[in-house]
Amino acid sequence: MKKTLPPKHRNGLADELRQEYHFDYSKARPNRFAGRAGKERVVVVLDPDVSRVFTTPESVNTMLRALIEKMPRAAKRRTRNGKSASLNK
């Protein structure tokens, strides 16, 4: 079987990295979402149509809690670490 060279060697031009890069940090902005996510929070990205209806975290949580109440009760579920946990905390 014939060995083929990687694409960067086929045309004779190798992809090169510069020794040093200079970034313009004057245009940098702090992450406005960084402080919102704590240890107990999970960040979920909503589709645009859903985010137009549920505009606040409270509205999302209220609706999800209402759905949880209407769901059939499961005795227990397993968490990622293998311990059992109740759906309602």
N, C-alpha and C positions, 0 to 999 in steps of 0.2 A: 504494500500500500504506500502510495506517495505521500510524504509529509508536506503539508502546506504551511506557509508562513502566516503569522497573524496579520490582520489587515494593515497595521501601521508599518509593516516592513514591505508590503507588496508594492506600494507606490514610492518607496524610498524616503518618505517623510514620516518621521516618528512624532507622536504627540509628545510635546515637551512641556514640562512644568517650569515656571519661572523660579528663580532662586528666592525672590521676594515679591510680595504683592503689596500694593499701597491702596488701602480702602479709605473712602471719604466718610469718616465718622460724623461729619457735621450734619449729614442728612439722616443719621440714625435716630430712631425713636424708641422709647421703652415699650416693652410688651404690655399693652393695656389689660390683657387677660391673665397675666402671670399671678397676680395676687388673689384672684378669685377662686382658684382651685386649691383646696386644702387637702389634707391627708384623707379625709373621709368623703371627699367629693369625687365624682367621676364626670369628666367632660365628654359630652356627646354632641356631635354635629348634626343639626337638623337640616332637612331638605328645605329649600326656599319656600315652598308652598306651606309646609308645616310651621315654619318660623313666622309666617305672616299671621297665622292664627294664634299661636302661643308666643307672645312677645316678651314674657318675663319668665324667669325660672320658677316663680311661685305658681304661675298658671300651668306650666308643664307638670310640676310636682302635684298640684291639686288634681289634675286630670288623671295622672298615673295612679295616685292613691285611690281614686274612685274606681278605676278599672281593677286594681288589685282587690278591692273589697268585693267586686262582683264576680271575680274568678273563683272557680271551684277550689276549695281548700285542699292543699297537698299536706300530708302529715309533716314531712320535713324534706328539705332539699340539701344536697351536699354543696359545700363551698369549694373553692379552688384548692384549699389546703387539706381537704378531706374531712373536715369537721362538719357536723350537721348544724344547720341554722334554720330558724323559723323565717317564713316570708314576712311576717309582721313583727317589727321591732318596737 
